[in-house]
Amino acid sequence: MTNSKVPRLKIIRPARARPIRSGQTTEQVVGRVYELVKRDGLKPGERLPPERELSKQLGISRPALRAALSSLISMGVLQSRQGAGTFLVDGPPALDSEPLRLLAELHGFSFEHMFETRLILEVGAAGLAAERATGEQLATMAEQIADMFAALNDPQQFLVHDVAFHRAVAAASGNPTLATLVDMVSAILYERRRDTIGRAHDFNEAVELHRKVYRAIRSRKPDEAREAMRDHIMRAQMAFALEEEEQTGREQDRA
């Protein structure tokens, strides 16, 4: 949905809104905002009422409302657009991966764990995508592969399109929960891989593996799509391990 065409919202009758007692936590205010959105039947991409109106309807101060909206924005449920207002996110919520990153530090999640998680999530997503992908989603995957070809000599840009392809496959699964989980895990791996991608050995092979996944999805062959994604992720894990080994060797040489 474009900003130029904002859907008309239903008018919420103040009589139906329960005032929020002073002293309630941000989490409680978030819950009330959610109730309001659900009751009014707002859809992804639609705009919330202006801040002044919304705070009046809920019976809370504008600072308390801002704190709740900020929390929902950080969770990827809402999106703030400068000069346009606050909107429900159109598509899977882009959850902040920081909590997962913190857990990884605290509990020692290894990158072997992360790749194992990718296998569990993305192999299934590829199979679902072969059953459910729309023409537009297939076009997005094809564009990302074309961009990977164009970035064969630019490792950082190649990585950007690599990650975007996997997110496009997850989105095409038709399961927003699955797509969101893939997005969170890929965000963590991207941050580490961008430090090692310059030592990758064969981008041409990587592109061909992506093309194999895409062709199986486009041909509506779930079993082939799952197998192609499994093969790709396992090879990617081996390549990443090699890059990490070379990185460690260089750091030891400098020490």
N, C-alpha and C positions, 0 to 999 in steps of 0.2 A: 504493500500500500504506500502510496506517495504522500508527502506532506500536503500537497496541493488539494487533496480531496479527503477531508477529514469527516468521517461518518457523524451524523447527528446523533447525539446521545439522548437517552431517555431522561426525563427530569425526575430526580429523586425527591419524593415528598418528605419534607423534614419531619412530619408527624410519625413516619415509620422508623426514623433513625433513633437508636438508643444513645443518649448522651454518654460519653465516656467519663468515668469518675476521675478526678484529679489523682495523681499518684500512680496511675496504671503504668506498667512497663511498656517499653517500645514493642515488645513481642505481643502484648495485648492489643496495642493500637494497630499493629500489623494485621492481627486477626480480624479486627473490625473493618479495616480497609478491604480485606479479602471478602468478608461477608457482604459488604456494599457492592463490590464488583460482581460477585456471584449473583446477588439478588437482582441487580440491574441488567444482568445478561450481557455485559460488555465482552466483546470478542477480541482475539489477538489483533493488534494493529490499531485498535480504537483508543481514543484519548480519554483520560480521566477528566472530571470536572476541574476547573481552575482551583488553585490552592485555597483562595479565600472562601469559595463556595463549599469546597470539600470539608474544610475545617469547621464551618458553620453547621453542615449537615451532621457531622460526627460529634459536634459539641466539644471540640478540643482546641487547644491553642495551635497556632500555626507552627511554632517551633517543634511541638510534639508531633505534628503531622509530618513535618520535614524529616524528622528522625526516622519515622516509620517508612516514608517513601524512600529515603536513602538506603534503608535496610533492604527494601524490596528491589531497588536498583542494583545493589551489590549482589543480590541473589540471582539476578538475571531475569526477574519477573517483569520489571518495569524498565522503561528506557526514557531518559530525559533528553529532549531535543531543544536546543537553544532557540528561544523565541517562539517555540511551537507548543510546548507543554510536556506533560508526562503521558506516556503511552504504554499500553500492554505490549510486551514483546511479541512480534509476529514471527512465530517459529519456536523451536526448542530453546529453553532458557540457557543463556551462556553463563553457567554457574562459575563463580570464582574458584579456581583450582588451588588457592592458597591453603584452605583447610587440609586438602589432600596432601599438599606439599609439606605442611607442618607434620602431619601424621607420618609421612615418609621419613622425616628427620628423626622424629621421636622413637619410632618403632623399627627403624632400620629397613624400610622397604628397599629392596634391591631393584636394579633395572631388569633382572631376570624375572622378578615378580611382576613388574610392569608389562613386560612383553607377554608373560603368561596371561595377564589380564586382557591384553589386546587380543590374544588368540580366542579367549572365551567370548569377548564382546564382538569383535569385528568379523570373525568367521560366521557367526550367526547373523550379523547385520548384512553381510554380503548375500547370504541366502535369501533373506527377506527382501532385500533390494531387487533381487532377480524376479521376485514375485510382484513387487509393489511399485517400483520406480516409475515415475511419470516421464513423459517426453522431455519436460523441462529439466528434470533432475539428471536424466541421461546426458542432456546437452551440457550441463554443468560439469559432469565427470569428464566428458570429452574435451572440454575447454581446458580443464586442469592438466590433462595429459599433454595436450598441445603446448601448454605453457611450460611443462617440464621439458619437452623437447627443445623449446626455445631457450631454456636456461641450463642446458648441458654444461656450459662453461662458466656458470655462475652458481656455485654450490648453495649459497644462502637463499637465492631466489628459487632454486630447485626445491629446497626443503620447504619453503612456504607453500608451493603448489602441491608438493607431496602430502603435507598435512591437510591441505584444503580438499584434496581428492578423497582422503579417508573420511573426512567430515561429511563430504557430499554423499558418500556411500552410506554412512550411518543415517544421515537425514532421509535418504531414499528408502530406508527400512520401514518408514511409516510409524516408527515407535519413538516418540520424543524423549522418553526416559532413557532408552538405549543411546540415542543420539547425544544426549547431554553427558552421559557417562563417558562415551568415546571422546567427546570434546575435552572433558576434564583430564583424562589420562594423556591424551595427545598433547595437551598444553605443557604438561610436565616433561614429557619426552622431548618436545620441541626445544625447550629451554636448554636441555643438556646437549641435544644433537647439534644445535647450531654452533657449539664450541668444538665439535669434532668433525662436522660434515666436510670440511676442507680436506680431510684425509681419506675421504671415500674413494674407492678404487674403480667402480664401474657404474656410472650413472645410466649408461645405455641399457644395461641389464635391468636396472631398477625400473626404467620406463617400460620395458617389455613386460615385466611382472605386473605393473599397473594395467597395462593394456589387456593382459590376459584376464584380469579381474573384470575390467570394464566390458570386454566382449562377452563374457559369460553372463553378466548381468543384462546386457542389451539383448542377448539371445534368449533370455528368460529361462536359464538353466541353473536353478538353485544349487544343485549338487556340485556342478562345475565351478560356480562362483565361490562356494565355501572352500573347495579344494584349492582354488587359485589364491584365495586370500590367505589360507593357512600356509601355503608354500611361500608366498611373498613375505609374510610376517616372520616366519622362521629364518628365511634368508636375511631379512633385515636385522634380526637379532644377531646373527653371526657377523654381519658387516659392522654393526655397532660395537660388538665385542672387540673386533679387530681395531677399530678406530680408538676405542678406549685404551687398548693395550699400547698403541703407538703414542697416545697422549701421555700415558703414565711413564713410558720410556723416555720421552722428551723432558718431562718434568724431573725425572731422576738425573738425567744428564746435566740439567741446569743446576741441580742442587750441589 
